[in-house]
Amino acid sequence: YDQGGAWAAQGHVIPALLQTLLADPYFALPAPKSTGREHFNKAWLTALLQPGWTAVDIQTTLVELTAYTIAQAIQAQTPQTHEVLVCGGGVHNEFLMQRLQALLPSSTVNSTAFYGVDPDYVEAVTFAWLAARTLAGQPGNLTHVTGARHPVVLGAIYPT
């Protein structure tokens, strides 16, 4: 655990590692897309490491990979973006937030807390919103985000 990204902030990006990481075929896939530990994990990273690279520089490079790929996705999908709201664990990584701001100079990068939504509870708020949409009989999906063919009321209500 890297409290606030303080440890990673002490290192330097390893350009060769960053280029190797960015060459992963996942990054070339079109949006919408999603993945997690089933693809990006310790074994994936370990296979790409070379002797002589320090742990802190590897961590710095991973933060840069994260910030860079987020920034690239925003610029590719919505180049007119003026504000980026960050939630989840990454919002607590000050170094990551600094890198996002540096890579998105024409945008303001803020925590969702700026608008009164606790960044640690955005998922819970989202599910509450989805439930409210279902109860109101309204679609809960954005087709341009999800890739769905048409708007759909999500879930079902089964009265007792």
C-alpha positions in Angstrom: 0.0 0.0 0.0 1.4 3.4 -1.0 -0.2 6.0 1.2 -1.2 8.9 -1.0 1.2 7.8 -3.7 4.0 9.2 -1.7 6.4 6.3 -2.4 5.7 6.3 -6.1 6.2 10.1 -6.2 9.9 9.5 -5.2 10.7 7.4 -8.3 11.2 7.9 -12.0 9.3 6.5 -14.9 11.1 3.7 -16.7 10.4 4.6 -20.4 11.1 1.1 -21.7 8.7 -0.5 -19.2 6.0 2.1 -19.9 6.2 1.4 -23.6 6.0 -2.3 -23.0 3.0 -1.9 -20.8 1.3 0.3 -23.3 1.9 -2.3 -26.0 -0.5 -4.7 -24.3 -3.3 -5.4 -26.8 -6.0 -4.4 -24.3 -5.2 -0.8 -24.7 -5.9 -1.0 -28.5 -9.4 -2.3 -28.0 -12.2 0.1 -28.8 -14.4 1.5 -26.0 -16.5 0.5 -24.2 -14.3 -2.0 -22.5 -13.5 -3.2 -19.0 -11.0 -5.5 -17.3 -9.4 -6.0 -14.0 -7.2 -8.5 -12.1 -8.0 -11.3 -14.5 -5.8 -9.5 -17.0 -3.7 -6.9 -15.2 -2.1 -8.8 -12.3 1.2 -9.6 -10.6 2.1 -12.4 -13.1 1.4 -10.1 -16.0 3.7 -7.5 -14.6 6.4 -9.8 -13.4 6.8 -11.3 -16.9 7.7 -7.9 -18.3 10.2 -6.8 -15.7 14.0 -6.6 -16.3 16.8 -6.9 -13.8 18.1 -3.6 -12.4 14.7 -1.8 -12.3 14.0 -0.6 -8.8 10.7 -1.3 -7.1 10.0 2.4 -6.6 10.6 3.2 -10.3 8.3 0.3 -11.3 5.6 1.7 -9.0 6.1 5.2 -10.5 5.8 3.7 -14.0 2.6 1.9 -13.0 1.1 5.2 -11.8 2.1 6.8 -15.0 0.5 4.0 -17.0 -2.7 4.5 -15.1 -2.8 8.2 -15.5 -1.7 8.1 -19.2 -4.3 5.5 -20.2 -7.0 7.4 -18.4 -6.0 10.7 -20.0 -5.8 9.0 -23.5 -9.2 7.5 -23.1 -10.7 10.8 -22.1 -9.0 12.7 -25.0 -10.1 10.0 -27.5 -13.7 9.7 -26.4 -14.5 13.3 -25.2 -11.8 15.7 -26.2 -13.9 18.6 -25.2 -13.9 17.5 -21.5 -13.3 20.4 -19.2 -13.7 18.6 -15.9 -12.8 15.1 -14.8 -14.3 13.7 -11.6 -12.4 10.9 -9.9 -13.8 8.4 -7.4 -12.8 5.2 -5.8 -9.4 4.4 -4.3 -7.4 6.3 -6.9 -8.8 9.6 -5.6 -6.7 9.1 -2.4 -3.5 8.8 -4.4 -2.3 12.4 -4.6 0.5 11.4 -7.0 -2.0 9.9 -9.4 -4.3 12.9 -9.2 -1.3 15.2 -9.9 -0.3 13.1 -12.9 -3.9 13.1 -14.2 -4.0 16.9 -13.9 -0.6 17.2 -15.7 -1.7 15.0 -18.6 -5.1 16.8 -18.9 -4.0 20.4 -18.7 -7.1 21.8 -20.3 -9.3 20.0 -17.8 -9.8 20.4 -14.0 -9.4 17.1 -12.2 -11.4 16.9 -9.0 -12.7 14.3 -6.5 -16.4 13.7 -6.7 -16.3 15.0 -3.1 -16.1 18.4 -4.7 -19.8 18.0 -5.6 -20.8 16.3 -2.3 -20.5 12.7 -3.4 -18.1 10.7 -1.2 -15.6 9.1 -3.7 -15.7 5.9 -1.6 -19.4 5.5 -2.0 -20.0 6.3 -5.6 -20.8 2.7 -6.4 -23.4 2.6 -3.7 -24.9 5.9 -5.0 -24.9 4.5 -8.5 -26.8 1.4 -7.5 -29.3 3.5 -5.6 -29.8 5.6 -8.8 -30.2 2.5 -10.8 -32.8 1.2 -8.4 -34.7 4.5 -8.5 -34.7 4.4 -12.3 -36.1 0.8 -12.2 -38.8 1.8 -9.7 -39.8 4.7 -12.0 -39.9 2.4 -15.1 -37.1 4.4 -16.7 -34.0 3.1 -18.6 -30.9 2.8 -16.5 -28.3 2.4 -19.2 -26.7 5.0 -21.5 -26.3 3.3 -24.8 -23.3 5.4 -25.8 -21.5 4.3 -22.6 -22.5 0.7 -22.4 -22.6 -0.2 -26.1 -26.2 -1.6 -25.7 -28.4 -1.4 -28.7 -31.2 0.5 -27.0 -32.2 1.9 -23.6 -33.5 -0.7 -21.2 -35.2 -0.6 -17.7 -32.6 -2.6 -15.7 -33.6 -5.2 -13.1 -37.0 -6.2 -12.0 -39.3 -5.5 -9.0 -41.0 -8.5 -7.4 -43.5 -7.4 -4.8 -44.0 -9.8 -1.8 
